[in-house]
Amino acid sequence: MAGGAPQPHKVMGVADLAMFYIVTGVSLRWIATAAAFGPSSIVVWVGALLCFYLPFVLAIVELSSRYPQEGGLYIWTREAFGPYVGFMAGWSYFTSNLPYFPSVLYFDAGNALYIGGTSLLFLRGNPLFFMGFALTALAFITAINIFGMRFGRWLHNLGAVGMWGPALIVIVLGGIAWWQFGSATQFTPQSFVPVFDLQHMIMWAAIAFALSGAETASFMSGEIKDPRRTIPRALPIAGLVIVSCYIIGTFAVLLAMPSSEVNTLQGLVQAGAVAAEKVGAGWLVVPLALLITLGNLGAASGFLSCAARIPFAVGIDRLLPPVFAKVHPKWGTPYVAILVQGGLGAVLCILGQAGTGVKGAYDVLVSMGIIAAFLPFALVFLAVIRLQGTPSDTPLTRLPGGRATSTVFACIGLVTTLTALVLAAFPAPDEPNKVLAVIKILGLTTILLGSGTVVYLLGQRAARQTV
């Protein structure tokens, strides 16, 4: 911003950024989701790593070196396809985070119950508890993000420990339980072969979505020290932790308990509790639940922080009212955009719960989030392909082979993303009313995205009137 307007503070170095990628890249709920489908999900993790995560990281490294300014995929798609497509990519990602907050905080609430041992487990099916927990957590992370990365990064760093720490505990407990009592799951060559039916293929979309998160920090490039150098250094460090947590964590859950008994809302802490009881370390359940709770709270904070930069960047471009471009005079944060992000997340939390149980609300919110997020991811891969012939003012960071390598990896990532998009529209296998679920998922997603066109047209009209 020009003049003497406050600027975001550049406070994130390589270590902070790697921790941020870990807290937004690891979501412990997906370990439970994968484990519920048995050993074949481990092979699917490897496939998602090669066909989505690796191409996605390479695309982000190249695009962030080409356009390092704050705004991330909004800026990249705007430069590749024009202001309308850029706006819709940013809007789609922004709206994908609205169902994300209540869904991840519902998962967090389910795990937080174990902090009280067995005394709070009677609340597992109580919608008021889950909604109250999600709203309180949203208020907390909204407030801490207004104070800025100087404070928020500590929650993110703590959240990163709360992501890999529980996975490590469950891995160790699962290993001990296997050593003493044998595996709860039969691992045979046949059990690792992916099953090509609709029920399993729907799970593939969730696993691919689980490996997103590498895009987050680029929304906040203005708060990263030397982003062109820091982002490529932090991503490989975080990627090693993220992939290890998912693959080894899934394996450990299956060592501790059969896949048929895994609960997708509480699977990791549930597996930890089973393994801890087997080896006589039941006291570990409380710290395990506490770490998982902190980890997901940090993840929600990280996504709120990065997603709020989209209306901030769009406000600077005058496609939203100028108030969205305002920076707090003391904290240097886009506080209006952060407040709007937190407030809309709270509204969707209430609407998602209306008229359904905890599990039904969770499944619908997850499907909406996947679809709305994968649309802009597809545009990121298309932007890489489109921009190959466009000269850059700065040296690009990419693999040897240059243009040809970038195009091949972008095409692989694009095909994977489009496939996951289609699969995500199908309802959960245990959904009793599948037609209604599809209508609800696609209808709410259409409303979220369709409203983006309306907002864009209103913004264009307002911008013309002020010229």
KEMIFI-837512 format. One record per residue (C-alpha): residue in three letters; x, y, z. Coordinates in steps of 0.02 Angstrom, whole numbers, plus 32768, in hexadecimal, padded with zeros to 4 digits. Layout:
N
res: ala	x: X	y: Y	z: Z
...
***
This chain:
467
res: met	x: 8000	y: 8000	z: 8000
res: ala	x: 803C	y: 80AB	z: 7FD6
res: gly	x: 8061	y: 813E	z: 8046
res: gly	x: 8075	y: 812C	z: 8100
res: ala	x: 7FEE	y: 80A5	z: 8114
res: pro	x: 8019	y: 801A	z: 818D
res: gln	x: 806C	y: 7F82	z: 8141
res: pro	x: 8066	y: 7ECB	z: 8176
res: his	x: 80FD	y: 7E9B	z: 81E0
res: lys	x: 817B	y: 7E22	z: 8191
res: val	x: 8196	y: 7DAB	z: 8222
res: met	x: 8196	y: 7CF9	z: 81DA
res: gly	x: 823C	y: 7CA4	z: 81B7
res: val	x: 825E	y: 7BF4	z: 8177
res: ala	x: 8239	y: 7B9E	z: 821E
res: asp	x: 8198	y: 7BFF	z: 823C
res: leu	x: 8160	y: 7BE0	z: 8189
res: ala	x: 8186	y: 7B24	z: 8191
res: met	x: 811F	y: 7B1A	z: 8232
res: phe	x: 8093	y: 7B7B	z: 81DE
res: tyr	x: 8093	y: 7B01	z: 814B
res: ile	x: 808E	y: 7A6E	z: 81C3
res: val	x: 7FFB	y: 7AB3	z: 8228
res: thr	x: 7F98	y: 7AD7	z: 8189
res: gly	x: 7FD6	y: 7A3D	z: 812C
res: val	x: 7FB4	y: 79B7	z: 81AF
res: ser	x: 7F00	y: 7998	z: 81E0
res: leu	x: 7EF4	y: 7906	z: 8259
res: arg	x: 7E3F	y: 78E4	z: 8229
res: trp	x: 7E79	y: 78A1	z: 8180
res: ile	x: 7EE2	y: 781B	z: 81D4
res: ala	x: 7E42	y: 77D7	z: 8221
res: thr	x: 7DE6	y: 77E7	z: 817A
res: ala	x: 7E6E	y: 7786	z: 8120
res: ala	x: 7E80	y: 7701	z: 81A7
res: ala	x: 7DC6	y: 76DC	z: 81A0
res: phe	x: 7DE4	y: 7695	z: 80F0
res: gly	x: 7E6F	y: 761F	z: 8122
res: pro	x: 7F21	y: 7603	z: 80E2
res: ser	x: 7EF8	y: 7631	z: 802D
res: ser	x: 7EEC	y: 76E7	z: 8065
res: ile	x: 7FA9	y: 76E8	z: 8083
res: val	x: 7FC5	y: 76C8	z: 7FC9
res: val	x: 7F47	y: 7751	z: 7FA2
res: trp	x: 7FAD	y: 77C9	z: 8010
res: val	x: 8047	y: 77A3	z: 7FA6
res: gly	x: 7FE3	y: 77BD	z: 7F06
res: ala	x: 7FA0	y: 7865	z: 7F45
res: leu	x: 8050	y: 7898	z: 7F74
res: leu	x: 8091	y: 7877	z: 7EC4
res: cys	x: 7FFA	y: 78B0	z: 7E5F
res: phe	x: 7FBF	y: 7946	z: 7EC4
res: tyr	x: 8031	y: 7982	z: 7F50
res: leu	x: 80D5	y: 7982	z: 7EEE
res: pro	x: 808A	y: 79DB	z: 7E53
res: phe	x: 8030	y: 7A55	z: 7EC6
res: val	x: 80CE	y: 7A83	z: 7F26
res: leu	x: 8130	y: 7A9B	z: 7E84
res: ala	x: 80A6	y: 7B0A	z: 7E3E
res: ile	x: 80A4	y: 7B75	z: 7EDC
res: val	x: 8161	y: 7B88	z: 7EE1
res: glu	x: 8164	y: 7BC2	z: 7E2C
res: leu	x: 80CF	y: 7C37	z: 7E39
res: ser	x: 8106	y: 7C84	z: 7EDE
res: ser	x: 81B2	y: 7CA8	z: 7E93
res: arg	x: 815C	y: 7CF9	z: 7DFD
res: tyr	x: 80DF	y: 7D5E	z: 7E66
res: pro	x: 811B	y: 7D6A	z: 7F1B
res: gln	x: 80A1	y: 7DF1	z: 7F54
res: glu	x: 8018	y: 7DD5	z: 7FD5
res: gly	x: 7F7E	y: 7D7D	z: 7F8F
res: gly	x: 7FBD	y: 7CD2	z: 7F57
res: leu	x: 7F4F	y: 7C74	z: 7EDD
res: tyr	x: 7EDE	y: 7D0D	z: 7EC6
res: ile	x: 7F73	y: 7D6B	z: 7E7D
res: trp	x: 7FB1	y: 7CD7	z: 7E16
res: thr	x: 7F0A	y: 7CB3	z: 7DC3
res: arg	x: 7EE6	y: 7D6C	z: 7DA9
res: glu	x: 7F8A	y: 7D81	z: 7D4C
res: ala	x: 7F6A	y: 7CE3	z: 7CE5
res: phe	x: 7EB2	y: 7CF7	z: 7CBA
res: gly	x: 7E7A	y: 7DA7	z: 7CE7
res: pro	x: 7E21	y: 7DFB	z: 7D78
res: tyr	x: 7D7D	y: 7D99	z: 7D73
res: val	x: 7DCE	y: 7CEC	z: 7D77
res: gly	x: 7E49	y: 7D28	z: 7DFB
res: phe	x: 7DBA	y: 7D6B	z: 7E65
res: met	x: 7D57	y: 7CC9	z: 7E55
res: ala	x: 7DF0	y: 7C60	z: 7E82
res: gly	x: 7E0A	y: 7CCA	z: 7F1D
res: trp	x: 7D51	y: 7CC9	z: 7F46
res: ser	x: 7D46	y: 7C0B	z: 7F32
res: tyr	x: 7DDB	y: 7BF0	z: 7FA4
res: phe	x: 7D97	y: 7C6E	z: 8020
res: thr	x: 7CED	y: 7C18	z: 8024
res: ser	x: 7D3F	y: 7B6C	z: 8032
res: asn	x: 7D82	y: 7BA3	z: 80DA
res: leu	x: 7CD5	y: 7BD1	z: 811B
res: pro	x: 7C9D	y: 7B1A	z: 8128
res: tyr	x: 7D4F	y: 7AEA	z: 8157
res: phe	x: 7D4B	y: 7B45	z: 81FE
res: pro	x: 7CB1	y: 7AF1	z: 8246
res: ser	x: 7CE4	y: 7A46	z: 8200
res: val	x: 7D94	y: 7A49	z: 8249
res: leu	x: 7D55	y: 7A93	z: 82EC
res: tyr	x: 7CCF	y: 7A0D	z: 82F8
res: phe	x: 7D5A	y: 798D	z: 82E7
res: asp	x: 7DBB	y: 79ED	z: 836B
res: ala	x: 7D26	y: 79EE	z: 83E1
res: gly	x: 7D15	y: 7931	z: 83D1
res: asn	x: 7DCA	y: 7919	z: 8403
res: ala	x: 7DC5	y: 799D	z: 848C
res: leu	x: 7D45	y: 7933	z: 84EA
res: tyr	x: 7DD1	y: 78B8	z: 8513
res: ile	x: 7E2D	y: 7940	z: 8575
res: gly	x: 7DAF	y: 791A	z: 85FF
res: gly	x: 7DD4	y: 7860	z: 85F6
res: thr	x: 7D2F	y: 7802	z: 85EC
res: ser	x: 7CC9	y: 7882	z: 864D
res: leu	x: 7C9C	y: 78EC	z: 85B4
res: leu	x: 7C7D	y: 7863	z: 8534
res: phe	x: 7BC1	y: 786F	z: 854F
res: leu	x: 7BC9	y: 790F	z: 84E5
res: arg	x: 7C05	y: 78B3	z: 8448
res: gly	x: 7B5C	y: 78C6	z: 83F1
res: asn	x: 7B2A	y: 796F	z: 843B
res: pro	x: 7B17	y: 79F2	z: 83AF
res: leu	x: 7B15	y: 7A83	z: 842B
res: phe	x: 7BBE	y: 7A52	z: 8472
res: phe	x: 7C0E	y: 7A42	z: 83C6
res: met	x: 7BC4	y: 7AE5	z: 8386
res: gly	x: 7BF2	y: 7B42	z: 8427
res: phe	x: 7CA5	y: 7B01	z: 8420
res: ala	x: 7CB6	y: 7B35	z: 8368
res: leu	x: 7C72	y: 7BE5	z: 8385
res: thr	x: 7CE1	y: 7C02	z: 841E
res: ala	x: 7D7C	y: 7BC4	z: 83C2
res: leu	x: 7D53	y: 7C32	z: 832B
res: ala	x: 7D46	y: 7CCB	z: 839B
res: phe	x: 7DEF	y: 7CA4	z: 83E9
res: ile	x: 7E50	y: 7C88	z: 8348
res: thr	x: 7DFF	y: 7D21	z: 82F7
res: ala	x: 7E3B	y: 7D8E	z: 8388
res: ile	x: 7EED	y: 7D49	z: 8387
res: asn	x: 7EFD	y: 7D63	z: 82CA
res: ile	x: 7ECB	y: 7E19	z: 82DC
res: phe	x: 7F62	y: 7E2C	z: 834E
res: gly	x: 7FCE	y: 7DEF	z: 82BE
res: met	x: 8052	y: 7D6D	z: 8295
res: arg	x: 80C3	y: 7DA9	z: 8321
res: phe	x: 8046	y: 7D53	z: 8395
res: gly	x: 7FE8	y: 7CDF	z: 831F
res: arg	x: 8087	y: 7C84	z: 82E9
res: trp	x: 809C	y: 7C40	z: 839A
res: leu	x: 7FF1	y: 7BEF	z: 8391
res: his	x: 801F	y: 7BAB	z: 82E5
res: asn	x: 80C5	y: 7B68	z: 8325
res: leu	x: 806F	y: 7B18	z: 83BB
res: gly	x: 7FEB	y: 7AD4	z: 8346
res: ala	x: 8073	y: 7A85	z: 82D9
res: val	x: 80B2	y: 7A26	z: 8372
res: gly	x: 7FFD	y: 79F8	z: 8394
res: met	x: 7FF7	y: 79AA	z: 82E6
res: trp	x: 8093	y: 793F	z: 82DF
res: gly	x: 809B	y: 791F	z: 839B
res: pro	x: 7FF8	y: 78B9	z: 83A4
res: ala	x: 8026	y: 785C	z: 8305
res: leu	x: 80CD	y: 782E	z: 8354
res: ile	x: 8079	y: 77F6	z: 83F6
res: val	x: 7FFD	y: 7787	z: 8398
res: ile	x: 808A	y: 7741	z: 832C
res: val	x: 80EF	y: 7711	z: 83C7
res: leu	x: 8056	y: 76CB	z: 8424
res: gly	x: 801F	y: 766B	z: 8389
res: gly	x: 80CE	y: 7623	z: 8376
res: ile	x: 80D4	y: 75EB	z: 842C
res: ala	x: 8025	y: 75A1	z: 8423
res: trp	x: 8054	y: 7543	z: 8385
res: trp	x: 80F5	y: 7502	z: 83D7
res: gln	x: 8099	y: 74C2	z: 8471
res: phe	x: 7FF1	y: 748A	z: 842B
res: gly	x: 8002	y: 7486	z: 836E
res: ser	x: 7FAD	y: 74F3	z: 82EC
res: ala	x: 7EF3	y: 7517	z: 82F7
res: thr	x: 7EEF	y: 751C	z: 8238
res: gln	x: 7F28	y: 7494	z: 81C2
res: phe	x: 7FA9	y: 74D9	z: 814A
res: thr	x: 7FB3	y: 746D	z: 80AE
res: pro	x: 7FEC	y: 749A	z: 7FFD
res: gln	x: 7F37	y: 7494	z: 7FC6
res: ser	x: 7EFF	y: 750D	z: 8050
res: phe	x: 7F6F	y: 7596	z: 8008
res: val	x: 7F1F	y: 758F	z: 7F5C
res: pro	x: 7EAB	y: 7626	z: 7F45
res: val	x: 7DF4	y: 75F9	z: 7F2E
res: phe	x: 7DA7	y: 7649	z: 7E93
res: asp	x: 7CF5	y: 765E	z: 7ECF
res: leu	x: 7C97	y: 7700	z: 7EED
res: gln	x: 7CA2	y: 76F6	z: 7FAB
res: his	x: 7D60	y: 76EC	z: 7FA9
res: met	x: 7D76	y: 7768	z: 7F1B
res: ile	x: 7D15	y: 77ED	z: 7F7B
res: met	x: 7D98	y: 77D8	z: 8004
res: trp	x: 7E21	y: 77FA	z: 7F83
res: ala	x: 7DE0	y: 78AC	z: 7F6F
res: ala	x: 7DED	y: 78C9	z: 802B
res: ile	x: 7EA0	y: 7886	z: 802E
res: ala	x: 7ED4	y: 78F8	z: 7F9E
res: phe	x: 7E82	y: 798B	z: 7FF7
res: ala	x: 7EDF	y: 795D	z: 8097
res: leu	x: 7F83	y: 7980	z: 803D
res: ser	x: 7F54	y: 7A34	z: 8014
res: gly	x: 7F95	y: 7AC0	z: 8081
res: ala	x: 8033	y: 7AEB	z: 8021
res: glu	x: 7FD5	y: 7B7F	z: 7FD7
res: thr	x: 7FB1	y: 7BD3	z: 807D
res: ala	x: 804C	y: 7C3A	z: 80A3
res: ser	x: 8050	y: 7C8A	z: 7FF7
res: phe	x: 7FB4	y: 7CED	z: 8027
res: met	x: 8020	y: 7D41	z: 80AC
res: ser	x: 80BF	y: 7D62	z: 8049
res: gly	x: 80C2	y: 7E12	z: 808F
res: glu	x: 80E3	y: 7DC7	z: 813C
res: ile	x: 816E	y: 7D4F	z: 8103
res: lys	x: 8224	y: 7D81	z: 8104
res: asp	x: 8264	y: 7D75	z: 8050
res: pro	x: 81D6	y: 7D04	z: 8012
res: arg	x: 822E	y: 7CD4	z: 7F6F
res: arg	x: 82B6	y: 7C7C	z: 7FD3
res: thr	x: 8258	y: 7C4D	z: 8071
res: ile	x: 81C3	y: 7BF1	z: 8022
res: pro	x: 822D	y: 7B73	z: 7FBC
res: arg	x: 8297	y: 7B51	z: 8057
res: ala	x: 8206	y: 7B36	z: 80CF
res: leu	x: 8197	y: 7ACA	z: 8061
res: pro	x: 820A	y: 7A2F	z: 8055
res: ile	x: 8225	y: 7A30	z: 8112
res: ala	x: 816B	y: 7A38	z: 8133
res: gly	x: 8142	y: 79BC	z: 80A8
res: leu	x: 81AD	y: 7934	z: 80F7
res: val	x: 8152	y: 7948	z: 819E
res: ile	x: 80A5	y: 7953	z: 814D
res: val	x: 80B5	y: 78B7	z: 80E2
res: ser	x: 8106	y: 7853	z: 816F
res: cys	x: 807A	y: 7880	z: 81E8
res: tyr	x: 7FF4	y: 7849	z: 816F
res: ile	x: 803E	y: 77A6	z: 8131
res: ile	x: 808E	y: 7766	z: 81D3
res: gly	x: 7FFB	y: 77A8	z: 823A
res: thr	x: 7F7D	y: 7747	z: 81D2
res: phe	x: 7FE7	y: 76AA	z: 81E4
res: ala	x: 7FF2	y: 76C1	z: 82A1
res: val	x: 7F34	y: 76D5	z: 82B4
res: leu	x: 7F1C	y: 7632	z: 8256
res: leu	x: 7F99	y: 75DB	z: 82C8
res: ala	x: 7F33	y: 7613	z: 835F
res: met	x: 7E82	y: 75ED	z: 8323
res: pro	x: 7E22	y: 75A1	z: 8291
res: ser	x: 7DEE	y: 7619	z: 8208
res: ser	x: 7D36	y: 75EE	z: 8224
res: glu	x: 7D3E	y: 763A	z: 82D3
res: val	x: 7D90	y: 76E0	z: 82A3
res: asn	x: 7D23	y: 777A	z: 82C2
res: thr	x: 7D48	y: 7804	z: 8244
res: leu	x: 7D22	y: 788C	z: 82C5
res: gln	x: 7D91	y: 7845	z: 834F
res: gly	x: 7DFB	y: 77C1	z: 82F9
res: leu	x: 7EAA	y: 77F6	z: 832D
res: val	x: 7E88	y: 7814	z: 83E5
res: gln	x: 7E18	y: 777A	z: 83E2
res: ala	x: 7EA8	y: 7710	z: 839E
res: gly	x: 7F1E	y: 775E	z: 841D
res: ala	x: 7EA7	y: 7734	z: 84AA
res: val	x: 7E96	y: 767E	z: 8471
res: ala	x: 7F52	y: 7668	z: 845F
res: ala	x: 7F77	y: 76C2	z: 8503
res: glu	x: 7F00	y: 764E	z: 8562
res: lys	x: 7F51	y: 75B6	z: 8512
res: val	x: 8000	y: 75E7	z: 854C
res: gly	x: 7FCB	y: 762A	z: 85F6
res: ala	x: 7FE6	y: 76E2	z: 85CF
res: gly	x: 7F34	y: 7723	z: 85D8
res: trp	x: 7F70	y: 77C6	z: 8624
res: leu	x: 7FB3	y: 77F7	z: 8578
res: val	x: 7F03	y: 7812	z: 8533
res: val	x: 7EEC	y: 78BB	z: 8588
res: pro	x: 7F8E	y: 790C	z: 8547
res: leu	x: 7F6E	y: 78BC	z: 849D
res: ala	x: 7EC1	y: 790C	z: 8495
res: leu	x: 7F08	y: 79B3	z: 84CF
res: leu	x: 7F8D	y: 79B2	z: 8447
res: ile	x: 7F0D	y: 7986	z: 83C0
res: thr	x: 7E9C	y: 7A12	z: 83FD
res: leu	x: 7F2A	y: 7A91	z: 83F6
res: gly	x: 7F61	y: 7A51	z: 834D
res: asn	x: 7EB9	y: 7A68	z: 82FB
res: leu	x: 7EA2	y: 7B11	z: 834F
res: gly	x: 7F48	y: 7B48	z: 8304
res: ala	x: 7F15	y: 7B04	z: 8259
res: ala	x: 7E70	y: 7B63	z: 825C
res: ser	x: 7ECE	y: 7C00	z: 828E
res: gly	x: 7F49	y: 7BE9	z: 81FF
res: phe	x: 7EC1	y: 7BD5	z: 817C
res: leu	x: 7E5F	y: 7C69	z: 81C0
res: ser	x: 7EFB	y: 7CD2	z: 81B8
res: cys	x: 7F25	y: 7CA7	z: 8103
res: ala	x: 7E72	y: 7CA6	z: 80C0
res: ala	x: 7E50	y: 7D53	z: 8109
res: arg	x: 7EDB	y: 7D97	z: 8098
res: ile	x: 7E6E	y: 7D74	z: 8000
res: pro	x: 7DE9	y: 7DFA	z: 8021
res: phe	x: 7E79	y: 7E6A	z: 805A
res: ala	x: 7ED3	y: 7E57	z: 7FB2
res: val	x: 7E2F	y: 7E66	z: 7F52
res: gly	x: 7E06	y: 7F04	z: 7FB6
res: ile	x: 7EAC	y: 7F4E	z: 7F80
res: asp	x: 7E78	y: 7F2C	z: 7ECB
res: arg	x: 7DD3	y: 7F87	z: 7EF1
res: leu	x: 7D68	y: 7EF0	z: 7EC4
res: leu	x: 7D25	y: 7EF3	z: 7F76
res: pro	x: 7CFB	y: 7F8D	z: 7FE0
res: pro	x: 7D9B	y: 7FEA	z: 8014
res: val	x: 7D7E	y: 7FBE	z: 80CB
res: phe	x: 7DBF	y: 7F0E	z: 80A6
res: ala	x: 7E68	y: 7F59	z: 807A
res: lys	x: 7E79	y: 7FAE	z: 8123
res: val	x: 7F0C	y: 7F7C	z: 8191
res: his	x: 7F04	y: 7F8D	z: 824E
res: pro	x: 7F69	y: 8027	z: 8280
res: lys	x: 7FBE	y: 7FCD	z: 8311
res: trp	x: 7FC6	y: 7F14	z: 82E2
res: gly	x: 7FDF	y: 7F27	z: 8225
res: thr	x: 7F5B	y: 7EA3	z: 81FC
res: pro	x: 7EC7	y: 7EA6	z: 8184
res: tyr	x: 7E51	y: 7EA4	z: 8218
res: val	x: 7DAF	y: 7EC5	z: 81B8
res: ala	x: 7DCF	y: 7E30	z: 8145
res: ile	x: 7DFB	y: 7DC3	z: 81DC
res: leu	x: 7D5C	y: 7DF5	z: 8238
res: val	x: 7CF2	y: 7DD0	z: 819E
res: gln	x: 7D46	y: 7D26	z: 8187
res: gly	x: 7D29	y: 7CF5	z: 823C
res: gly	x: 7C76	y: 7D36	z: 823D
res: leu	x: 7C43	y: 7CDA	z: 819E
res: gly	x: 7C92	y: 7C3A	z: 81E0
res: ala	x: 7C25	y: 7C4A	z: 827B
res: val	x: 7B88	y: 7C62	z: 8211
res: leu	x: 7BAE	y: 7BC7	z: 81AA
res: cys	x: 7BCF	y: 7B65	z: 8249
res: ile	x: 7B1E	y: 7B8A	z: 8282
res: leu	x: 7AD0	y: 7B6A	z: 81D6
res: gly	x: 7B30	y: 7AC7	z: 81BC
res: gln	x: 7AEE	y: 7A82	z: 8260
res: ala	x: 7A3A	y: 7AB5	z: 8241
res: gly	x: 79C5	y: 7A21	z: 822A
res: thr	x: 7A48	y: 7998	z: 8233
res: gly	x: 7AB3	y: 7934	z: 82AB
res: val	x: 7B6B	y: 794E	z: 82D0
res: lys	x: 7BA7	y: 78CA	z: 8252
res: gly	x: 7B33	y: 7908	z: 81C7
res: ala	x: 7B6A	y: 79BC	z: 81DE
res: tyr	x: 7C21	y: 7989	z: 81DD
res: asp	x: 7C14	y: 7925	z: 813B
res: val	x: 7BB9	y: 79B0	z: 80DC
res: leu	x: 7C35	y: 7A34	z: 8117
res: val	x: 7CCA	y: 79C8	z: 80E2
res: ser	x: 7C84	y: 79AA	z: 8032
res: met	x: 7C5E	y: 7A63	z: 801A
res: gly	x: 7D0E	y: 7A92	z: 8051
res: ile	x: 7D62	y: 7A16	z: 7FDB
res: ile	x: 7D00	y: 7A4F	z: 7F41
res: ala	x: 7D16	y: 7B09	z: 7F62
res: ala	x: 7DD2	y: 7AF3	z: 7F82
res: phe	x: 7DF8	y: 7A82	z: 7EED
res: leu	x: 7DAD	y: 7AFC	z: 7E6F
res: pro	x: 7E36	y: 7B7F	z: 7E8D
res: phe	x: 7EB9	y: 7AF4	z: 7E99
res: ala	x: 7E8B	y: 7AC1	z: 7DE8
res: leu	x: 7EA2	y: 7B77	z: 7DB3
res: val	x: 7F4E	y: 7B7A	z: 7E05
res: phe	x: 7F87	y: 7AE9	z: 7D96
res: leu	x: 7F39	y: 7B3D	z: 7CFE
res: ala	x: 7F94	y: 7BDF	z: 7D2B
res: val	x: 803B	y: 7B84	z: 7D2B
res: ile	x: 8017	y: 7B42	z: 7C7C
res: arg	x: 7FD6	y: 7BEA	z: 7C3D
res: leu	x: 8068	y: 7C50	z: 7C81
res: gln	x: 80F3	y: 7BE4	z: 7C38
res: gly	x: 8102	y: 7C57	z: 7BA2
res: thr	x: 80FC	y: 7CF6	z: 7C0B
res: pro	x: 81A6	y: 7D44	z: 7C34
res: ser	x: 81CB	y: 7D64	z: 7CEB
res: asp	x: 8221	y: 7DFE	z: 7D33
res: thr	x: 827A	y: 7D8F	z: 7DB2
res: pro	x: 82D0	y: 7CE4	z: 7DA8
res: leu	x: 8252	y: 7C56	z: 7DBC
res: thr	x: 826A	y: 7BC9	z: 7E38
res: arg	x: 823F	y: 7B21	z: 7DE9
res: leu	x: 8282	y: 7A74	z: 7DC2
res: pro	x: 8306	y: 7A50	z: 7D3D
res: gly	x: 82B3	y: 7A42	z: 7C95
res: gly	x: 825F	y: 7AEA	z: 7CA9
res: arg	x: 81C3	y: 7B05	z: 7C42
res: ala	x: 81A9	y: 7A4F	z: 7C0F
res: thr	x: 81BA	y: 7A0D	z: 7CC2
res: ser	x: 8144	y: 7A8F	z: 7D08
res: thr	x: 80C0	y: 7A69	z: 7C84
res: val	x: 80C7	y: 79AC	z: 7CA0
res: phe	x: 80B5	y: 79BA	z: 7D5D
res: ala	x: 802A	y: 7A3B	z: 7D4C
res: cys	x: 7FC8	y: 79C6	z: 7CD8
res: ile	x: 7FDA	y: 7936	z: 7D54
res: gly	x: 7F9D	y: 79A5	z: 7DE2
res: leu	x: 7F0D	y: 79E8	z: 7D79
res: val	x: 7ECB	y: 793A	z: 7D4C
res: thr	x: 7ED5	y: 7903	z: 7E03
res: thr	x: 7E7B	y: 79A0	z: 7E3E
res: leu	x: 7DED	y: 7991	z: 7DBF
res: thr	x: 7DD4	y: 78DA	z: 7DED
res: ala	x: 7DCD	y: 7905	z: 7EA6
res: leu	x: 7D4F	y: 798F	z: 7E81
res: val	x: 7CD6	y: 7914	z: 7E32
res: leu	x: 7CEB	y: 7893	z: 7EBD
res: ala	x: 7CD0	y: 7914	z: 7F47
res: ala	x: 7C1F	y: 7936	z: 7F0A
res: phe	x: 7BE8	y: 7886	z: 7F3A
res: pro	x: 7B9C	y: 7872	z: 7FE8
res: ala	x: 7BEC	y: 780E	z: 8076
res: pro	x: 7BCE	y: 7751	z: 8066
res: asp	x: 7B6D	y: 774A	z: 810B
res: glu	x: 7AFD	y: 77DE	z: 80DD
res: pro	x: 7A48	y: 77A0	z: 80EB
res: asn	x: 79FF	y: 781F	z: 806F
res: lys	x: 7A80	y: 782A	z: 7FE5
res: val	x: 7A16	y: 7890	z: 7F6B
res: leu	x: 79F4	y: 7915	z: 7FEE
res: ala	x: 7AAC	y: 7917	z: 801F
res: val	x: 7AE2	y: 7936	z: 7F6A
res: ile	x: 7A61	y: 79C1	z: 7F58
res: lys	x: 7A9D	y: 7A0F	z: 7FFA
res: ile	x: 7B56	y: 7A04	z: 7FCC
res: leu	x: 7B44	y: 7A45	z: 7F1A
res: gly	x: 7ABD	y: 7AC3	z: 7F47
res: leu	x: 7B1E	y: 7B15	z: 7FD4
res: thr	x: 7BBE	y: 7B12	z: 7F6D
res: thr	x: 7B64	y: 7B65	z: 7EDA
res: ile	x: 7B20	y: 7BEC	z: 7F4D
res: leu	x: 7BCC	y: 7C0E	z: 7F95
res: leu	x: 7C1D	y: 7C1A	z: 7EEA
res: gly	x: 7B8C	y: 7C6E	z: 7E8F
res: ser	x: 7B8D	y: 7CFA	z: 7F0D
res: gly	x: 7C41	y: 7D1B	z: 7ED7
res: thr	x: 7C08	y: 7D54	z: 7E2A
res: val	x: 7B89	y: 7DC8	z: 7E7A
res: val	x: 7C0D	y: 7E13	z: 7EED
res: tyr	x: 7C86	y: 7E28	z: 7E5B
res: leu	x: 7C05	y: 7E83	z: 7DF0
res: leu	x: 7BD5	y: 7EF4	z: 7E80
res: gly	x: 7C8C	y: 7F19	z: 7E9F
res: gln	x: 7CA9	y: 7F44	z: 7DE8
res: arg	x: 7C13	y: 7FB7	z: 7DEB
res: ala	x: 7C4D	y: 800F	z: 7E89
res: ala	x: 7CFD	y: 8022	z: 7E41
res: arg	x: 7CBA	y: 8075	z: 7DA3
res: gln	x: 7C51	y: 80ED	z: 7E0A
res: thr	x: 7CE7	y: 8126	z: 7E70
res: val	x: 7D55	y: 8148	z: 7DD7
***
